[in-house]
Amino acid sequence: MTMQQKPQDQKRSWIWTVLGVIAILFLLAWPLMTVKDSDFGGSDGVGSEVIAQIAPDYDPNWISNVWTPPGSETESMLFGIQAAAGGILIGYFFGYYRGKRQQS
């Protein structure tokens, strides 16, 4: 097998990529279009409420943060860095194994 793809294979690969992006965008937009008057909040507050209902005597103060970020911007930045690092690692391994498969 050669390292160069045939033009027909490149076209087929491009079509599948475009279809995949369209499918992802559709799946992301579907809940926003179909669920009216909804609040897509985070799970932290909901989890705390459910725990309070299940075990009213539960004390959540048994643990505390080692460090508290100075503001919500810092927390968002750290979350973004964590997401970017995870995306880079996943992309690296997908690319590595794809290149490894193409060489054999």
DOTORVEX-480746 format. One record per residue (C-alpha): residue in one letter; x, y, z; residue number from 1. Coordinates in pm, 1 decimal. Example, Ala and Ser with C-alpha at 12.3 -4.5 7.8 and 13.67 -1.06 7.14 Angstrom:
2
NODE  residu         x         y         z  num
NODE       A    1230.0    -450.0     780.0    1
NODE       S    1367.0    -106.0     714.0    2
//
This chain:
104
NODE  residu         x         y         z  num
NODE       M       0.0       0.0       0.0    1
NODE       T     135.0     340.9     -87.9    2
NODE       M     141.0     647.2     135.5    3
NODE       Q     -52.0     849.9    -126.9    4
NODE       Q    -426.7     808.1    -147.7    5
NODE       K    -601.3     779.3    -480.7    6
NODE       P    -806.9    1085.5    -577.3    7
NODE       Q   -1124.0     876.7    -551.2    8
NODE       D   -1031.9     768.5    -194.9    9
NODE       Q    -955.8    1129.9     -99.9   10
NODE       K   -1295.6    1241.0    -229.3   11
NODE       R   -1472.3     962.6     -37.8   12
NODE       S   -1280.0    1051.7     279.3   13
NODE       W   -1372.5    1420.8     239.7   14
NODE       I   -1741.6    1334.2     192.4   15
NODE       W   -1745.4    1120.6     509.6   16
NODE       T   -1574.4    1400.0     702.3   17
NODE       V   -1832.4    1656.1     590.7   18
NODE       L   -2119.7    1417.0     669.4   19
NODE       G   -1971.1    1351.2    1013.3   20
NODE       V   -1943.4    1722.9    1091.4   21
NODE       I   -2303.5    1778.4     977.4   22
NODE       A   -2421.1    1488.2    1197.6   23
NODE       I   -2236.3    1626.7    1500.4   24
NODE       L   -2380.8    1975.3    1447.5   25
NODE       F   -2729.1    1827.6    1412.1   26
NODE       L   -2692.9    1625.4    1733.1   27
NODE       L   -2570.8    1934.8    1918.3   28
NODE       A   -2856.6    2152.2    1791.7   29
NODE       W   -3135.9    1895.0    1829.8   30
NODE       P   -3200.6    1945.3    2205.3   31
NODE       L   -3195.1    2322.9    2165.1   32
NODE       M   -3459.5    2306.0    1890.9   33
NODE       T   -3688.7    2041.8    2042.1   34
NODE       V   -3694.1    2111.9    2417.2   35
NODE       K   -3884.8    2435.7    2473.8   36
NODE       D   -3865.0    2644.9    2792.7   37
NODE       S   -3584.4    2439.9    2940.7   38
NODE       D   -3284.7    2528.6    3149.6   39
NODE       F   -2968.7    2340.9    3058.0   40
NODE       G   -2791.2    2394.3    3388.6   41
NODE       G   -2490.7    2216.3    3527.7   42
NODE       S   -2511.1    1895.7    3725.2   43
NODE       D   -2338.2    2029.0    4039.4   44
NODE       G   -2643.6    2204.4    4179.5   45
NODE       V   -2883.1    1925.7    4079.6   46
NODE       G   -2661.4    1663.3    4242.4   47
NODE       S   -2652.3    1857.5    4568.0   48
NODE       E   -3031.0    1888.9    4567.1   49
NODE       V   -3081.7    1516.7    4508.4   50
NODE       I   -2837.1    1426.4    4785.8   51
NODE       A   -3022.4    1662.3    5020.5   52
NODE       Q   -3349.0    1485.8    4935.8   53
NODE       I   -3209.2    1133.6    4973.8   54
NODE       A   -3003.5    1193.7    5290.0   55
NODE       P   -3114.8    1512.8    5468.9   56
NODE       D   -2863.8    1457.6    5751.8   57
NODE       Y   -2563.3    1435.5    5514.1   58
NODE       D   -2289.7    1687.3    5597.1   59
NODE       P   -2108.2    1803.0    5280.1   60
NODE       N   -1846.6    1990.0    5485.0   61
NODE       W   -1639.4    1677.8    5555.7   62
NODE       I   -1398.9    1787.3    5280.4   63
NODE       S   -1275.3    2126.1    5169.7   64
NODE       N   -1083.0    2262.3    4874.3   65
NODE       V    -705.9    2277.4    4901.2   66
NODE       W    -710.2    2590.6    4685.6   67
NODE       T   -1000.9    2803.9    4572.3   68
NODE       P    -961.0    2994.0    4245.0   69
NODE       P    -980.3    3372.3    4289.0   70
NODE       G   -1267.0    3407.8    4041.3   71
NODE       S   -1491.0    3232.7    3794.0   72
NODE       E   -1263.8    3339.4    3507.0   73
NODE       T    -975.7    3142.9    3656.5   74
NODE       E   -1197.2    2839.5    3702.0   75
NODE       S   -1311.7    2863.4    3339.2   76
NODE       M    -951.5    2900.5    3220.9   77
NODE       L    -841.2    2591.1    3413.7   78
NODE       F   -1134.2    2393.8    3273.7   79
NODE       G   -1043.1    2509.7    2921.4   80
NODE       I    -679.1    2409.2    2968.2   81
NODE       Q    -788.1    2068.2    3095.0   82
NODE       A   -1021.9    2021.1    2795.9   83
NODE       A    -750.9    2131.7    2551.2   84
NODE       A    -493.5    1896.4    2703.1   85
NODE       G    -739.3    1607.3    2681.5   86
NODE       G    -823.2    1691.6    2321.4   87
NODE       I    -455.7    1710.6    2228.3   88
NODE       L    -383.7    1372.5    2386.7   89
NODE       I    -680.3    1204.9    2220.5   90
NODE       G    -593.2    1362.1    1884.4   91
NODE       Y    -231.1    1254.5    1917.1   92
NODE       F    -320.2     891.6    1984.5   93
NODE       F    -577.3     878.4    1703.3   94
NODE       G    -321.1    1028.6    1465.2   95
NODE       Y     -45.4     799.3    1589.1   96
NODE       Y    -248.5     482.5    1540.3   97
NODE       R    -381.6     599.9    1205.5   98
NODE       G     -28.5     668.8    1083.2   99
NODE       K      87.8     335.8    1220.7  100
NODE       R    -195.5     158.0    1037.0  101
NODE       Q    -119.6     339.5     709.8  102
NODE       Q     248.6     241.8     724.8  103
NODE       S     173.7    -128.4     746.8  104
//
